[in-house]
Amino acid sequence: MRPTLGIMITATTYGTWLRGDRRGWIDDGKLMPPSPGLEDADRERMEHPPFVFGAEQLLEVGDLMGRSLVTRLAAPIFALHVGSWHFHVVIGVQPCDVPAAVKCGKDAVRFGLRPSRPIWTAGYDKRYCFDEASLRGRIRYVERHNKRAGLPPRPWPFITPP
């Protein structure tokens, strides 16, 4: 197997992308079709309303997440986008596993904001980049999200080129 050059991680905020969602959903790395009944059942089990970040929080959330990944895990961050209901981060190879990186980023935001309810969904999606073209494509994808939000492609100083 080729070495991993980077990993794109995507996670959503609580209640904003449920199983069965009309946009499709991921189960064990596989894209699943919409299932309105499943989505309705999940929505009924929710103990809180969906969580979304305010526009004024997005840069702070990215700063909390990125600084924690860099400081605690020595994770090189090639791209990061924080939206009102999700984030994308492309990280380089680092000494910990993906679940630890996701936990580090999510926990930093939760501890930094100290909400009285859940912020994040339990899961996340990960996409491995085994070649330069894949890595560059995922970085561009994340940077386009920032541009659409009116931000520079790399809005935080901890983002480094691969």
CYANA upper distance limits for C-alpha pairs under 8 A (distance plus 0.5 A):
  2 ARG  CA    130 PHE  CA      6.57
  3 PRO  CA    130 PHE  CA      6.57
  4 THR  CA     93 VAL  CA      7.37
  4 THR  CA    128 TYR  CA      7.12
  4 THR  CA    129 CYS  CA      6.37
  4 THR  CA    130 PHE  CA      5.32
  4 THR  CA    131 ASP  CA      8.22
  5 LEU  CA     92 GLY  CA      6.59
  5 LEU  CA     93 VAL  CA      6.77
  5 LEU  CA    128 TYR  CA      8.28
  5 LEU  CA    129 CYS  CA      6.08
  5 LEU  CA    130 PHE  CA      6.07
  5 LEU  CA    131 ASP  CA      7.16
  5 LEU  CA    132 GLU  CA      7.99
  5 LEU  CA    135 LEU  CA      7.45
  6 GLY  CA     90 VAL  CA      6.97
  6 GLY  CA     91 ILE  CA      5.96
  6 GLY  CA     92 GLY  CA      4.79
  6 GLY  CA     93 VAL  CA      6.35
  6 GLY  CA    128 TYR  CA      6.63
  6 GLY  CA    129 CYS  CA      5.59
  6 GLY  CA    130 PHE  CA      7.81
  6 GLY  CA    135 LEU  CA      6.79
  7 ILE  CA     90 VAL  CA      5.93
  7 ILE  CA     91 ILE  CA      5.93
  7 ILE  CA     92 GLY  CA      6.95
  7 ILE  CA     93 VAL  CA      8.23
  7 ILE  CA    126 LYS  CA      7.05
  7 ILE  CA    127 ARG  CA      6.06
  7 ILE  CA    128 TYR  CA      5.05
  7 ILE  CA    129 CYS  CA      6.32
  7 ILE  CA    135 LEU  CA      8.49
  8 MET  CA     88 HIS  CA      7.24
  8 MET  CA     89 VAL  CA      6.05
  8 MET  CA     90 VAL  CA      4.72
  8 MET  CA     91 ILE  CA      7.02
  8 MET  CA    126 LYS  CA      6.06
  8 MET  CA    127 ARG  CA      5.57
  8 MET  CA    128 TYR  CA      6.99
  8 MET  CA    129 CYS  CA      8.24
  8 MET  CA    138 ARG  CA      7.40
  9 ILE  CA     87 PHE  CA      8.48
  9 ILE  CA     88 HIS  CA      6.12
  9 ILE  CA     89 VAL  CA      5.83
  9 ILE  CA     90 VAL  CA      6.86
  9 ILE  CA    102 VAL  CA      8.20
  9 ILE  CA    124 TYR  CA      7.35
  9 ILE  CA    125 ASP  CA      6.14
  9 ILE  CA    126 LYS  CA      5.04
  9 ILE  CA    127 ARG  CA      7.07
 10 THR  CA     86 HIS  CA      7.60
 10 THR  CA     87 PHE  CA      6.12
 10 THR  CA     88 HIS  CA      5.03
 10 THR  CA     89 VAL  CA      7.17
 10 THR  CA    124 TYR  CA      6.15
 10 THR  CA    125 ASP  CA      5.62
 10 THR  CA    126 LYS  CA      6.97
 11 ALA  CA     86 HIS  CA      6.06
 11 ALA  CA     87 PHE  CA      6.14
 11 ALA  CA     88 HIS  CA      7.42
 11 ALA  CA    120 TRP  CA      8.03
 11 ALA  CA    121 THR  CA      7.68
 11 ALA  CA    123 GLY  CA      7.38
 11 ALA  CA    124 TYR  CA      5.03
 11 ALA  CA    125 ASP  CA      6.94
 12 THR  CA     16 THR  CA      7.18
 12 THR  CA     17 TRP  CA      7.23
 12 THR  CA     85 TRP  CA      6.20
 12 THR  CA     86 HIS  CA      4.58
 12 THR  CA     87 PHE  CA      7.05
 12 THR  CA    120 TRP  CA      6.64
 12 THR  CA    121 THR  CA      6.40
 12 THR  CA    124 TYR  CA      7.75
 13 THR  CA     17 TRP  CA      8.29
 13 THR  CA     50 PRO  CA      7.91
 13 THR  CA     51 PHE  CA      6.29
 13 THR  CA     52 VAL  CA      7.07
 13 THR  CA     85 TRP  CA      5.60
 13 THR  CA     86 HIS  CA      6.18
 13 THR  CA    119 ILE  CA      6.04
 13 THR  CA    120 TRP  CA      4.69
 13 THR  CA    121 THR  CA      5.97
 14 TYR  CA     50 PRO  CA      5.92
 14 TYR  CA     51 PHE  CA      5.75
 14 TYR  CA     52 VAL  CA      8.45
 14 TYR  CA    118 PRO  CA      6.97
 14 TYR  CA    119 ILE  CA      5.82
 14 TYR  CA    120 TRP  CA      5.06
 14 TYR  CA    121 THR  CA      5.14
 15 GLY  CA     43 ARG  CA      7.83
 15 GLY  CA     46 MET  CA      7.79
 15 GLY  CA     49 PRO  CA      7.39
 15 GLY  CA     50 PRO  CA      4.79
 15 GLY  CA     51 PHE  CA      7.06
 15 GLY  CA    121 THR  CA      7.49
 16 THR  CA     50 PRO  CA      6.15
 16 THR  CA     51 PHE  CA      7.57
 16 THR  CA     52 VAL  CA      8.43
 16 THR  CA     85 TRP  CA      6.94
 17 TRP  CA     21 ASP  CA      6.74
 17 TRP  CA     25 TRP  CA      8.15
 18 LEU  CA     25 TRP  CA      7.98
 18 LEU  CA     39 GLU  CA      6.27
 18 LEU  CA     42 ASP  CA      7.18
 18 LEU  CA     43 ARG  CA      7.93
 19 ARG  CA     25 TRP  CA      6.46
 19 ARG  CA     26 ILE  CA      8.28
 19 ARG  CA     35 SER  CA      8.21
 19 ARG  CA     38 LEU  CA      6.88
 19 ARG  CA     39 GLU  CA      5.93
 19 ARG  CA     42 ASP  CA      7.58
 20 GLY  CA     24 GLY  CA      7.10
 20 GLY  CA     25 TRP  CA      6.84
 20 GLY  CA     32 MET  CA      8.19
 20 GLY  CA     33 PRO  CA      7.49
 20 GLY  CA     34 PRO  CA      5.23
 20 GLY  CA     35 SER  CA      4.61
 20 GLY  CA     36 PRO  CA      6.21
 20 GLY  CA     37 GLY  CA      7.82
 20 GLY  CA     38 LEU  CA      5.71
 20 GLY  CA     39 GLU  CA      5.06
 21 ASP  CA     25 TRP  CA      6.60
 21 ASP  CA     34 PRO  CA      5.82
 21 ASP  CA     35 SER  CA      7.03
 21 ASP  CA     36 PRO  CA      7.28
 21 ASP  CA     39 GLU  CA      6.31
 22 ARG  CA     33 PRO  CA      8.06
 22 ARG  CA     34 PRO  CA      5.08
 22 ARG  CA     35 SER  CA      7.52
 22 ARG  CA     36 PRO  CA      7.60
 23 ARG  CA     33 PRO  CA      8.47
 23 ARG  CA     34 PRO  CA      7.15
 24 GLY  CA     31 LEU  CA      7.03
 24 GLY  CA     32 MET  CA      6.08
 24 GLY  CA     33 PRO  CA      5.50
 24 GLY  CA     34 PRO  CA      5.58
 25 TRP  CA     31 LEU  CA      6.15
 25 TRP  CA     32 MET  CA      5.74
 25 TRP  CA     33 PRO  CA      7.37
 25 TRP  CA     34 PRO  CA      7.81
 26 ILE  CA     30 LYS  CA      5.79
 26 ILE  CA     31 LEU  CA      5.15
 26 ILE  CA     32 MET  CA      6.30
 26 ILE  CA    125 ASP  CA      7.90
 27 ASP  CA     31 LEU  CA      7.04
 27 ASP  CA     32 MET  CA      7.17
 29 GLY  CA    125 ASP  CA      7.41
 29 GLY  CA    126 LYS  CA      8.28
 35 SER  CA     39 GLU  CA      6.86
 36 PRO  CA     40 ASP  CA      6.54
 37 GLY  CA     41 ALA  CA      6.68
 38 LEU  CA     42 ASP  CA      6.73
 39 GLU  CA     43 ARG  CA      6.63
 40 ASP  CA     44 GLU  CA      6.72
 41 ALA  CA     45 ARG  CA      7.02
 42 ASP  CA     46 MET  CA      7.06
 48 HIS  CA    117 ARG  CA      7.90
 48 HIS  CA    118 PRO  CA      8.36
 51 PHE  CA     85 TRP  CA      7.69
 51 PHE  CA    118 PRO  CA      8.18
 51 PHE  CA    119 ILE  CA      6.42
 51 PHE  CA    120 TRP  CA      8.36
 52 VAL  CA     84 SER  CA      5.60
 52 VAL  CA     85 TRP  CA      5.60
 52 VAL  CA    119 ILE  CA      8.49
 53 PHE  CA     57 GLN  CA      6.66
 53 PHE  CA     58 LEU  CA      7.25
 53 PHE  CA     83 GLY  CA      7.96
 53 PHE  CA     84 SER  CA      5.03
 53 PHE  CA     85 TRP  CA      7.08
 54 GLY  CA     58 LEU  CA      7.39
 54 GLY  CA     84 SER  CA      6.81
 55 ALA  CA     84 SER  CA      7.30
 57 GLN  CA     61 VAL  CA      6.55
 58 LEU  CA     62 GLY  CA      6.76
 58 LEU  CA     82 VAL  CA      6.34
 58 LEU  CA     83 GLY  CA      7.02
 58 LEU  CA     84 SER  CA      7.58
 59 LEU  CA     63 ASP  CA      6.61
 59 LEU  CA     82 VAL  CA      7.98
 59 LEU  CA    155 PRO  CA      8.40
 60 GLU  CA     64 LEU  CA      6.63
 61 VAL  CA     65 MET  CA      6.66
 61 VAL  CA     82 VAL  CA      7.61
 61 VAL  CA    109 VAL  CA      6.44
 62 GLY  CA     66 GLY  CA      6.35
 62 GLY  CA     80 LEU  CA      7.80
 62 GLY  CA     81 HIS  CA      7.69
 62 GLY  CA     82 VAL  CA      6.45
 62 GLY  CA    156 TRP  CA      8.20
 63 ASP  CA     67 ARG  CA      6.36
 63 ASP  CA    156 TRP  CA      7.34
 64 LEU  CA     68 SER  CA      6.72
 64 LEU  CA    105 GLY  CA      8.23
 64 LEU  CA    108 ALA  CA      6.32
 64 LEU  CA    109 VAL  CA      6.18
 64 LEU  CA    112 GLY  CA      7.28
 65 MET  CA     69 LEU  CA      6.82
 65 MET  CA    104 CYS  CA      8.14
 65 MET  CA    105 GLY  CA      5.07
 65 MET  CA    106 LYS  CA      7.39
 65 MET  CA    108 ALA  CA      6.12
 65 MET  CA    109 VAL  CA      6.44
 66 GLY  CA     70 VAL  CA      6.67
 66 GLY  CA     77 ILE  CA      7.87
 66 GLY  CA     80 LEU  CA      8.44
 66 GLY  CA    105 GLY  CA      7.57
 66 GLY  CA    158 PHE  CA      7.43
 67 ARG  CA     71 THR  CA      6.33
 67 ARG  CA    158 PHE  CA      7.64
 68 SER  CA     72 ARG  CA      5.99
 68 SER  CA     73 LEU  CA      7.95
 68 SER  CA    104 CYS  CA      7.20
 68 SER  CA    105 GLY  CA      6.93
 68 SER  CA    108 ALA  CA      6.73
 69 LEU  CA     73 LEU  CA      5.77
 69 LEU  CA     74 ALA  CA      6.95
 69 LEU  CA     75 ALA  CA      6.03
 69 LEU  CA     76 PRO  CA      8.49
 69 LEU  CA    101 ALA  CA      7.32
 69 LEU  CA    104 CYS  CA      6.87
 69 LEU  CA    105 GLY  CA      6.64
 70 VAL  CA     74 ALA  CA      5.01
 70 VAL  CA     75 ALA  CA      5.39
 70 VAL  CA     76 PRO  CA      6.88
 70 VAL  CA     77 ILE  CA      7.94
 70 VAL  CA    158 PHE  CA      8.03
 71 THR  CA     75 ALA  CA      8.36
 72 ARG  CA    104 CYS  CA      8.36
 73 LEU  CA     94 GLN  CA      7.74
 73 LEU  CA     95 PRO  CA      7.80
 73 LEU  CA     96 CYS  CA      7.47
 73 LEU  CA    101 ALA  CA      7.88
 74 ALA  CA     94 GLN  CA      7.07
 74 ALA  CA     95 PRO  CA      8.31
 75 ALA  CA     91 ILE  CA      6.85
 75 ALA  CA     92 GLY  CA      6.93
 75 ALA  CA     93 VAL  CA      7.57
 75 ALA  CA     94 GLN  CA      5.75
 75 ALA  CA     95 PRO  CA      8.44
 76 PRO  CA     91 ILE  CA      6.05
 76 PRO  CA     92 GLY  CA      5.62
 76 PRO  CA     93 VAL  CA      7.81
 76 PRO  CA     94 GLN  CA      7.73
 76 PRO  CA    159 ILE  CA      7.98
 76 PRO  CA    160 THR  CA      7.34
 77 ILE  CA     89 VAL  CA      7.74
 77 ILE  CA     90 VAL  CA      6.50
 77 ILE  CA     91 ILE  CA      5.00
 77 ILE  CA     92 GLY  CA      6.80
 77 ILE  CA    158 PHE  CA      7.44
 77 ILE  CA    159 ILE  CA      5.60
 77 ILE  CA    160 THR  CA      6.51
 78 PHE  CA     89 VAL  CA      8.15
 78 PHE  CA     90 VAL  CA      5.88
 78 PHE  CA     91 ILE  CA      6.12
 78 PHE  CA     92 GLY  CA      7.35
 78 PHE  CA    139 ILE  CA      7.25
 78 PHE  CA    159 ILE  CA      5.90
 78 PHE  CA    160 THR  CA      5.75
 78 PHE  CA    161 PRO  CA      6.09
 78 PHE  CA    162 PRO  CA      6.57
 79 ALA  CA     88 HIS  CA      8.35
 79 ALA  CA     89 VAL  CA      6.09
 79 ALA  CA     90 VAL  CA      5.54
 79 ALA  CA     91 ILE  CA      7.72
 79 ALA  CA    139 ILE  CA      6.10
 79 ALA  CA    142 VAL  CA      6.72
 79 ALA  CA    143 GLU  CA      7.13
 79 ALA  CA    154 ARG  CA      7.28
 79 ALA  CA    159 ILE  CA      6.62
 79 ALA  CA    160 THR  CA      8.30
 80 LEU  CA     87 PHE  CA      7.88
 80 LEU  CA     88 HIS  CA      6.19
 80 LEU  CA     89 VAL  CA      4.85
 80 LEU  CA     90 VAL  CA      6.94
 80 LEU  CA    142 VAL  CA      6.86
 80 LEU  CA    143 GLU  CA      7.86
 80 LEU  CA    154 ARG  CA      7.85
 80 LEU  CA    159 ILE  CA      8.06
 81 HIS  CA     87 PHE  CA      6.01
 81 HIS  CA     88 HIS  CA      5.75
 81 HIS  CA     89 VAL  CA      6.94
 81 HIS  CA    142 VAL  CA      6.48
 81 HIS  CA    143 GLU  CA      7.62
 81 HIS  CA    145 HIS  CA      7.01
 81 HIS  CA    146 ASN  CA      6.39
 82 VAL  CA     86 HIS  CA      6.69
 82 VAL  CA     87 PHE  CA      4.92
 82 VAL  CA     88 HIS  CA      7.18
 83 GLY  CA     87 PHE  CA      6.35
 88 HIS  CA    142 VAL  CA      6.89
 89 VAL  CA    142 VAL  CA      7.86
 90 VAL  CA    138 ARG  CA      7.85
 90 VAL  CA    139 ILE  CA      7.09
 90 VAL  CA    142 VAL  CA      8.44
 92 GLY  CA    162 PRO  CA      7.83
 96 CYS  CA    100 ALA  CA      6.83
 96 CYS  CA    101 ALA  CA      7.42
 97 ASP  CA    101 ALA  CA      7.04
 98 VAL  CA    102 VAL  CA      6.73
 99 PRO  CA    103 LYS  CA      6.62
100 ALA  CA    104 CYS  CA      6.53
101 ALA  CA    105 GLY  CA      6.78
102 VAL  CA    106 LYS  CA      6.58
102 VAL  CA    124 TYR  CA      8.39
103 LYS  CA    107 ASP  CA      6.24
104 CYS  CA    108 ALA  CA      6.60
105 GLY  CA    109 VAL  CA      7.13
106 LYS  CA    110 ARG  CA      6.80
106 LYS  CA    120 TRP  CA      7.70
107 ASP  CA    111 PHE  CA      6.42
108 ALA  CA    112 GLY  CA      6.36
109 VAL  CA    113 LEU  CA      6.46
110 ARG  CA    114 ARG  CA      6.06
110 ARG  CA    115 PRO  CA      7.24
110 ARG  CA    119 ILE  CA      7.47
115 PRO  CA    119 ILE  CA      8.06
129 CYS  CA    134 SER  CA      5.85
129 CYS  CA    135 LEU  CA      5.66
130 PHE  CA    134 SER  CA      7.37
130 PHE  CA    135 LEU  CA      7.91
131 ASP  CA    135 LEU  CA      6.85
132 GLU  CA    136 ARG  CA      6.49
133 ALA  CA    137 GLY  CA      6.49
134 SER  CA    138 ARG  CA      6.74
135 LEU  CA    139 ILE  CA      6.73
136 ARG  CA    140 ARG  CA      6.62
137 GLY  CA    141 TYR  CA      6.66
138 ARG  CA    142 VAL  CA      6.84
139 ILE  CA    143 GLU  CA      6.64
140 ARG  CA    144 ARG  CA      6.51
141 TYR  CA    145 HIS  CA      7.21
142 VAL  CA    146 ASN  CA      7.30
143 GLU  CA    147 LYS  CA      6.87
143 GLU  CA    152 PRO  CA      8.43
143 GLU  CA    153 PRO  CA      5.02
143 GLU  CA    154 ARG  CA      7.34
144 ARG  CA    148 ARG  CA      6.62
144 ARG  CA    153 PRO  CA      7.31
145 HIS  CA    149 ALA  CA      6.85
146 ASN  CA    150 GLY  CA      6.99
146 ASN  CA    151 LEU  CA      5.61
146 ASN  CA    152 PRO  CA      6.79
146 ASN  CA    153 PRO  CA      5.93
146 ASN  CA    154 ARG  CA      8.17
146 ASN  CA    155 PRO  CA      8.42
147 LYS  CA    151 LEU  CA      5.58
147 LYS  CA    152 PRO  CA      6.28
147 LYS  CA    153 PRO  CA      6.25
151 LEU  CA    155 PRO  CA      6.99
154 ARG  CA    159 ILE  CA      6.89
